[in-house]
Amino acid sequence: MLKDRGGIKWTSLMLPEHVKALREFDWDITKIERPVLDEQQLEEMNETICAAMEFNNSIKIEYYKSGRIETINGHIHYINVHNNQVRLVTKSGEISRINFEDITEVTIDE
């Protein structure tokens, strides 16, 4: 029985420059615009962040970065109002800084 390998059989015929260009093209096509949040969504995110800080709950933050929506889980360590950043300690112990304007969604992680 003949087994088709799909697109894999053609990659050996492509130059590395072509493969790189195709990956960049795919990256550019799948980029999204920065989401615009309304006042109600911002208020809900604020309440969730305050509750997570009060009860030391783990949260999941979705944020916009370079045309993509990234996700990070952890505990809120500090909110820097002057720089408009949230400092989050991940489960691996890393400290991540996320700008307020990049945050698209905040949920309490179960």
N, C-alpha and C positions, 0 to 999 in steps of 0.2 A: 504494500500500500504506500502511496506517495504522501509524504508529509510536507506541507508547505510551511516555511518559516516566516512568512509575512515580510515585513520590512527589513528584517535582519539580513537577508541574503543580499540586499543592495548596499548595505553600509560598507562593505569591503571595497566597493567600486567608487566610493566617494572620498574626496580629499578631506583632510582634517579641517581645512578652511571652510569647506562647504558645510560640514557637520556643525561647526561653530556658528556659522551664519544662520543655519536653520534653527538652532537652539535660541539664538538671539531674536530671530523673527518670531518664534513661538512665544518667547518671553514678552515681547512687545505687544503681540496681539492679545494676550490674556490680561494685560494691565487694566485696572479699573480706575475710575475717578475717585477722588476723596469723597466719602459720604458726607452729606450735610445733615446734621441732627437738629431737631426742633427743641424747643424749651422743655417739653414734657419728657423727652428722652434724656436730656441732660439732667433734669431733676431726679428721674428714676435712678440714673447712674450714680448721682451724688448720694442718694439715700442708701443705695447698695454699698457704696464705698464706706460710708459712715457706719453702717451696721457691721460690716466686715471688720472695721478697725475696733469697734466697741467690743465685739464678741470674739475677736481674734480668729475669724473664719478664713479659710482659704478661698481665694476668688479666682475666677478666670476672666482675663481681660483680652478682648479682641481689639487690635489697633491697626491703623493704616501705616504701611511702610513701603515705600518705593513701588506703588501701584498694586500692592497686595494687601490682604487682610491677614495679619499674623495673630497667633494665639499664645498666651503665656499664662501659666498657673503659679500661684504662690500666695504669700501673705504680705499685706501692706506694711512696709517698714516705716515710711515717712511720706508726708505730703509737703512738697516745697511750693508754697504759694507764690513766692517771689519769682521763681523760674518756671512756674506752671508745670510742675512735674510730679509724678507719682513714683516713689521708689518701692519696688517690689522685690521681696526675697523669694527666689524660686526654691523648689524642693531640693535642688542640688547645692543650694547655698549661695548662688550667684545673686548679685544685686543688679536689677534692671531699672533703668530710668525711662519712663514713658511720658511724653508730653500730653497734656490734657487735650489739646486739639486733635491729636492722633487717635484717641480712644473712641471706638465705635460702639462697644458693648461691654457691660460688666455684669457678671453673674456670680452668685455664691457657688463655689465648687463643693459638691457633696462628697 
